[in-house]
Amino acid sequence: MGRIFEVRKHTMFARWNRMAKQFARIGKDITIAVKAGGPDPAGNPQLRRVIQNARAVNMPKDKVEAAIRRASGKEAANYTEILYEGYGPHGVAILAEAATDNPTRTVASLRNIFSKHDGNLGTANSVSFQFKKMGVFRLNPEGIDQDDLELYLIDHGLEEMGESIGEKDEPQLVIRCLFPEFGQLQKALEDRHITPLSAEHEYICLTPTELPEPQATEVMELIDKLEQDEDVQKVYHTLA
């Protein structure tokens, strides 16, 4: 069928694999949220955030509802959220967030990945001091008076606010707060009847590491392998 078809097929498979990983992550997040606060989004802010994130990655509504029903059942998996810390090649610090129903399996898998890529899995707090945990909300800026919103949110934990471009090249308004203020900022947005495109947390690197291309590539190979692990939700690093 020719090279054009092969390129298109590769692009399609990559997109499907990325969507499958995103949907699996959302499914675990739904289970954790339902276990923590119940299946009703109206009374469960954590579940409301996860549903918003599901919409952001175009997860079908019926899949979201099915995940909520499964999470409400007696046989739903009990996921534990664990932050793994380690060093990649050339001393690059790495955090891997995982949601797992078998921590023994997960730690063995991640230790194996680190060791195969000239890294090592560390202990708690071995590298996390190089990151700051932030709450992040992404909004559609249309119809929002940004100056007014910024003044309003400053009293509710706002740390920074600015414009960005999303994955689909659409403009977004990104607001960040320290993670302990996450729930407070979410409520402030809801009081203004603003529904975020997504609401999640992320770790911001405080001490970036600059490496030449060959060494940076080695680090990215490790990160790619970690992201492919079924239990890993997100990976953060200090590579500049």
Secondary structure, DSSP 4 states (H G I P E B T S, - for coil): --HHHHHHHHHHHHHHHHHHHHHHHHHHHHHHHHHHH-S-GGG-HHHHHHHHHHHHTT--HHHHHHHHHHHHSTT----EEEEEEEE-GGG-EEEEEEEES-HHHHHHHHHHHHHHTT-EE--TTSSGGGEEEEEEEEE--TT--HHHHHHHHHTTTEEEEEEEE-TTS-EEEEEEEEGGGHHHHHHHHHHTT---SEEEEEEEESS-B---HHHHHHHHHHHHHHHHSTTEEEEEE-B-
